[in-house]
Amino acid sequence: MDHLCGNGRVLSKHKQIPGLIQNMTVRCCELPYPEQACCGEEEKLAFIEDLCGPRRNSWKDPALCCTLSPGDKQANCFNTNYLRNVALVAGDTGNATGLGQQGPTGGTNVGPAPGSKEE
């Protein structure tokens, strides 16, 4: 969480990952350091539950993680197939005026278009 709570931008080939990172940073970065990791894990599990539940048809799941039972197996599948290769690029956001809505990690909040599928 220490890396996520600093200034940086998330790079991932999976369109859903920046939304997960935003959820984690908004809710967890204000907490005391010892509580951040637990909070981040809870946010990740809630995000996975949402992606595999109500938003199941809004993205492609080539690793078939959503077919696994919710819990450790499903979370491990997401970790291995979707979260392992996420890159964080550190940087100073400077004056963000006029650059769009800035997320807590310093990246611009951009989500997939409604109804779009992840490639």
Backbone as JSON, one array per atom type, in Angstrom:
{
  "sequence": "MDHLCGNGRVLSKHKQIPGLIQNMTVRCCELPYPEQACCGEEEKLAFIEDLCGPRRNSWKDPALCCTLSPGDKQANCFNTNYLRNVALVAGDTGNATGLGQQGPTGGTNVGPAPGSKEE",
  "N": [[0.83, -1.19, 0.0], [2.05, 1.16, 0.54], [3.4, 2.01, -1.78], [1.22, 2.45, -3.47], [-0.09, 4.56, -2.26], [1.43, 6.78, -2.69], [2.58, 9.37, -4.99], [1.87, 8.58, -8.25], [1.34, 6.6, -11.22], [-0.78, 4.11, -12.49], [-0.05, 1.4, -14.52], [-1.47, -0.88, -16.63], [-2.47, -3.66, -18.61], [-5.0, -4.45, -18.34], [-8.16, -3.17, -18.24], [-9.77, -2.83, -15.98], [-8.19, -2.65, -13.71], [-7.05, -0.04, -12.92], [-9.35, 1.09, -11.71], [-9.71, -0.58, -9.49], [-7.35, 0.04, -8.08], [-7.82, 2.73, -7.57], [-10.09, 2.54, -5.87], [-8.89, 1.25, -3.7], [-6.94, 3.13, -2.85], [-8.44, 5.45, -2.25], [-10.03, 4.63, -0.09], [-8.22, 3.42, 1.71], [-5.7, 4.71, 2.06], [-5.77, 6.83, 3.86], [-5.83, 5.67, 6.3], [-4.13, 4.52, 9.32], [-0.79, 3.24, 8.97], [-0.46, 0.37, 9.75], [-3.03, -0.64, 9.29], [-3.56, -0.36, 6.63], [-2.84, -2.44, 4.79], [-4.62, -4.58, 5.37], [-7.02, -3.29, 4.8], [-6.64, -2.77, 2.07], [-6.61, -5.38, 1.05], [-9.23, -6.18, 1.68], [-10.66, -4.37, 0.05], [-9.79, -5.24, -2.46], [-10.88, -7.84, -2.55], [-13.62, -7.2, -2.44], [-13.87, -5.8, -4.83], [-13.26, -7.8, -6.69], [-15.4, -9.5, -6.19], [-17.49, -7.87, -7.1], [-16.76, -7.58, -9.82], [-17.02, -10.22, -10.67], [-19.62, -10.65, -10.19], [-22.23, -8.58, -10.37], [-21.04, -7.08, -12.47], [-20.1, -8.9, -14.28], [-20.48, -9.36, -17.06], [-19.27, -7.18, -18.19], [-16.64, -7.23, -18.85], [-13.82, -9.1, -20.14], [-12.75, -12.3, -19.11], [-10.25, -13.97, -19.48], [-8.69, -15.79, -18.02], [-10.5, -17.15, -16.59], [-11.13, -16.68, -13.91], [-13.44, -15.9, -12.58], [-15.02, -18.13, -12.62], [-14.22, -19.69, -10.58], [-14.59, -20.64, -7.1], [-15.65, -18.08, -4.89], [-13.29, -16.37, -2.82], [-10.18, -17.51, -1.49], [-9.07, -19.04, -3.71], [-10.12, -17.76, -5.96], [-9.17, -15.12, -5.54], [-6.39, -15.61, -5.62], [-6.16, -16.39, -8.28], [-6.83, -13.97, -9.6], [-4.71, -12.42, -8.61], [-2.47, -13.72, -9.77], [-3.05, -13.71, -12.55], [-4.02, -11.16, -13.32], [-3.15, -9.06, -11.64], [-0.45, -9.31, -11.09], [1.32, -8.25, -13.01], [1.07, -5.5, -12.91], [2.19, -2.23, -13.25], [3.7, 0.45, -11.49], [4.21, 3.79, -11.95], [6.24, 6.15, -10.73], [6.01, 9.6, -9.83], [5.9, 13.21, -9.85], [2.98, 14.99, -9.66], [2.67, 17.67, -9.91], [1.16, 20.82, -10.66], [-2.08, 20.14, -10.98], [-4.22, 21.4, -12.14], [-6.81, 21.7, -14.45], [-6.29, 19.32, -15.74], [-8.07, 17.28, -15.8], [-9.99, 14.98, -13.77], [-8.25, 14.17, -10.92], [-6.97, 11.25, -9.5], [-6.28, 9.7, -6.28], [-3.77, 8.55, -6.55], [-2.51, 10.18, -8.24], [-2.96, 9.79, -10.89], [-5.01, 10.32, -13.8], [-8.47, 9.86, -13.55], [-9.88, 7.48, -15.42], [-12.26, 5.55, -16.85], [-13.49, 2.51, -18.37], [-15.62, 2.73, -21.24], [-19.17, 2.69, -20.78], [-20.55, -0.5, -21.03], [-18.5, -1.46, -22.56], [-16.12, -3.95, -23.51], [-13.35, -5.55, -22.0], [-10.21, -5.91, -23.58]],
  "CA": [[0.0, 0.0, 0.0], [2.93, 2.32, 0.6], [3.63, 2.46, -3.15], [-0.04, 2.92, -4.05], [-0.52, 5.8, -1.61], [2.29, 7.88, -3.12], [2.27, 9.91, -6.31], [2.25, 7.65, -9.3], [0.32, 6.23, -12.19], [-0.89, 2.67, -12.64], [-0.04, 0.91, -15.9], [-1.93, -2.25, -16.71], [-3.17, -3.95, -19.86], [-6.37, -4.78, -17.96], [-8.86, -1.9, -18.05], [-10.43, -2.75, -14.68], [-7.21, -2.51, -12.63], [-7.0, 1.31, -12.33], [-10.51, 1.27, -10.83], [-9.39, -1.26, -8.24], [-6.33, 0.82, -7.38], [-8.48, 3.94, -7.07], [-10.89, 2.15, -4.71], [-7.98, 0.95, -2.59], [-6.28, 4.33, -2.34], [-9.42, 6.36, -1.66], [-10.5, 4.12, 1.2], [-7.21, 2.88, 2.61], [-4.48, 5.52, 2.27], [-5.92, 7.73, 5.0], [-5.74, 4.87, 7.52], [-2.77, 4.32, 9.85], [-0.02, 2.27, 8.19], [-0.73, -1.06, 9.99], [-4.37, -1.02, 8.83], [-3.67, -0.18, 5.18], [-2.76, -3.71, 4.07], [-5.9, -5.29, 5.55], [-8.01, -2.52, 4.06], [-6.39, -3.02, 0.65], [-7.05, -6.74, 0.74], [-10.7, -6.15, 1.71], [-11.1, -3.67, -1.15], [-9.53, -6.11, -3.6], [-11.88, -8.91, -2.54], [-14.92, -6.61, -2.79], [-13.81, -5.46, -6.24], [-13.36, -9.07, -7.41], [-16.79, -9.95, -6.04], [-18.29, -7.04, -8.0], [-16.42, -7.94, -11.21], [-17.5, -11.57, -10.97], [-21.05, -10.66, -9.92], [-23.03, -7.67, -11.19], [-20.32, -6.56, -13.64], [-19.49, -10.05, -14.93], [-20.53, -9.25, -18.52], [-18.68, -5.91, -18.63], [-15.22, -7.42, -19.13], [-13.42, -10.46, -20.5], [-12.0, -13.0, -18.06], [-9.61, -15.09, -20.18], [-8.15, -16.76, -17.07], [-11.67, -17.81, -15.99], [-11.09, -16.53, -12.45], [-14.79, -15.77, -12.04], [-15.67, -19.44, -12.53], [-13.75, -20.31, -9.34], [-15.33, -20.28, -5.9], [-15.16, -16.85, -4.25], [-12.38, -16.59, -1.7], [-8.74, -17.59, -1.75], [-8.73, -19.52, -5.06], [-10.45, -16.69, -6.9], [-8.23, -14.03, -5.31], [-5.09, -16.04, -6.14], [-6.26, -16.35, -9.74], [-6.72, -12.56, -9.98], [-3.34, -11.98, -8.32], [-1.56, -14.32, -10.74], [-3.35, -13.42, -13.95], [-4.37, -9.77, -13.63], [-2.5, -8.06, -10.79], [0.99, -9.55, -10.98], [2.1, -7.44, -13.94], [0.72, -4.08, -12.83], [3.37, -1.38, -13.03], [3.46, 1.77, -10.91], [5.19, 4.76, -12.4], [6.3, 7.23, -9.75], [6.22, 10.92, -10.42], [5.27, 14.36, -9.22], [1.88, 15.44, -10.5], [2.76, 19.12, -10.08], [-0.12, 21.51, -10.62], [-3.0, 19.31, -11.76], [-5.35, 22.2, -12.6], [-7.16, 21.58, -15.85], [-5.85, 18.05, -16.31], [-9.07, 16.24, -15.58], [-10.14, 14.57, -12.37], [-7.06, 13.47, -10.47], [-7.17, 10.25, -8.47], [-5.35, 9.79, -5.17], [-2.43, 8.12, -6.94], [-1.97, 11.17, -9.15], [-3.37, 9.5, -12.26], [-6.33, 10.81, -14.17], [-9.46, 8.8, -13.44], [-10.47, 7.16, -16.7], [-12.83, 4.22, -16.8], [-13.93, 2.03, -19.67], [-16.93, 3.2, -21.64], [-20.21, 1.76, -20.35], [-20.85, -1.58, -21.94], [-17.33, -1.9, -23.32], [-15.49, -5.17, -23.02], [-11.9, -5.46, -21.92], [-9.54, -6.73, -24.59]],
  "C": [[0.87, 1.25, 0.0], [3.17, 2.88, -0.8], [2.36, 3.04, -3.76], [-0.46, 4.27, -3.49], [0.35, 7.0, -1.98], [1.83, 8.43, -4.46], [2.75, 8.93, -7.36], [1.09, 7.37, -10.21], [0.38, 4.72, -12.35], [-0.9, 2.33, -14.12], [-0.41, -0.56, -15.89], [-2.61, -2.47, -18.04], [-4.63, -4.31, -19.59], [-7.1, -3.51, -17.54], [-9.49, -1.74, -16.67], [-9.47, -2.41, -13.55], [-7.1, -1.08, -12.09], [-8.18, 1.62, -11.41], [-10.3, 0.61, -9.48], [-8.39, -0.45, -7.44], [-6.95, 2.09, -6.81], [-9.32, 3.62, -5.83], [-10.01, 1.92, -3.49], [-7.38, 2.22, -2.0], [-7.26, 5.28, -1.67], [-9.81, 5.91, -0.26], [-9.37, 3.85, 2.19], [-6.03, 3.8, 2.92], [-4.57, 6.47, 3.45], [-5.8, 6.99, 6.34], [-4.31, 4.81, 8.03], [-2.1, 3.16, 9.1], [-0.37, 0.81, 8.49], [-2.07, -1.54, 9.44], [-4.5, -0.98, 7.31], [-3.68, -1.5, 4.42], [-4.06, -4.5, 4.17], [-7.0, -4.61, 4.75], [-7.87, -2.78, 2.56], [-6.86, -4.39, 0.22], [-8.57, -6.83, 0.72], [-11.26, -5.48, 0.46], [-10.92, -4.53, -2.39], [-10.58, -7.21, -3.67], [-13.26, -8.39, -2.92], [-14.97, -6.28, -4.28], [-13.94, -6.73, -7.09], [-14.79, -9.59, -7.35], [-17.71, -9.17, -6.98], [-18.03, -7.4, -9.46], [-16.98, -9.29, -11.6], [-19.0, -11.7, -10.71], [-21.78, -9.74, -10.88], [-22.35, -7.18, -12.46], [-19.68, -7.67, -14.48], [-19.44, -9.91, -16.45], [-19.89, -7.98, -19.06], [-17.2, -6.04, -18.99], [-14.95, -8.87, -19.5], [-12.56, -11.03, -19.39], [-11.31, -14.21, -18.69], [-9.03, -16.15, -19.25], [-9.25, -17.53, -16.35], [-11.65, -17.76, -14.47], [-12.49, -16.49, -11.85], [-15.53, -17.09, -11.95], [-15.26, -20.18, -11.26], [-14.62, -19.87, -8.17], [-14.76, -19.0, -5.31], [-14.29, -17.18, -3.04], [-10.96, -16.69, -2.18], [-8.39, -18.02, -3.17], [-8.99, -18.43, -6.1], [-9.48, -15.52, -6.77], [-6.84, -14.38, -5.84], [-5.05, -16.01, -7.66], [-6.12, -14.91, -10.24], [-5.3, -12.05, -9.74], [-2.38, -12.45, -9.42], [-1.79, -13.81, -12.15], [-3.58, -11.95, -14.29], [-3.58, -8.74, -12.83], [-0.98, -8.17, -10.76], [1.81, -8.6, -11.84], [1.7, -5.97, -13.97], [1.98, -3.29, -12.52], [2.92, -0.05, -12.44], [4.58, 2.67, -11.37], [5.15, 5.93, -11.44], [6.51, 8.55, -10.46], [5.51, 11.98, -9.63], [4.2, 14.86, -10.16], [1.9, 16.93, -10.71], [1.4, 19.77, -9.92], [-1.08, 20.79, -11.54], [-4.18, 20.09, -12.3], [-5.56, 22.01, -14.09], [-6.76, 20.27, -16.5], [-6.88, 16.95, -16.16], [-9.14, 15.9, -14.11], [-8.93, 13.75, -11.96], [-7.41, 12.49, -9.36], [-6.11, 10.4, -7.4], [-3.94, 9.35, -5.52], [-1.8, 9.09, -7.91], [-2.33, 10.91, -10.59], [-4.75, 10.04, -12.55], [-7.29, 9.64, -14.13], [-10.12, 8.61, -14.8], [-10.98, 5.74, -16.6], [-13.23, 3.78, -18.19], [-15.31, 2.58, -19.98], [-17.98, 2.2, -21.18], [-20.49, 0.74, -21.43], [-19.66, -2.07, -22.74], [-16.76, -3.16, -22.69], [-13.99, -4.97, -23.01], [-11.29, -6.36, -22.98], [-8.5, -7.6, -23.97]]
}
